[in-house]
Amino acid sequence: MADELTNLKPVPGARKARMRVGRGEGSGKGKTAGRGTKGQHARNTVRRGFEGGQMPLYRRLPKRGFNNIFAKRYTTVRLDAIARKFSEGEVVDADSLRERGLVKTVAKDGIKVLGNGEIHHALTVRAARFTASAAEKIRAAGGTVEEA
């Protein structure tokens, strides 16, 4: 019988069964089940980061930083990037920014447009926040700013 996709099987001996430990002396891994005799590792497992009773590294290092749970999180987009990817009269919002590859994911509180660079054509830009310079430049180019 020829080898076909319907009847392929591994060559005998190619797949080795895992060793089942602690199943009697005759199995070759009975009694201590490959853990040796006595000692910490024979009796139980050691938790992650345990250093044998020495003060662990994560407790020796000083704590740093603070995570403000009330902070607003925005995905930022530069004005010059918007000017490069969008042409006259287009609407710029979170979905269109994602389609053009300017943002991968939109943060919890939305998009914030930064005023870096210049813009010379009119666009309608919808975002959660704008810097003062970004809003000024968009309006100066004849576009509209819509805070959502």
ABEGO torsion letter per residue (X at the ends): XBBBAAABBBBBGABBBBBBBGAEAAAGABGAGGAEBEEAAAABBBBBGBAGGBBBAAAABBBBEBBBAABBBBBBBBAAAAAAABBBGBBBBAAAAAAAGABABBBAAEBBBBABEBBABBBBBBBABBBAAAAAAAAAAGBBBBBX
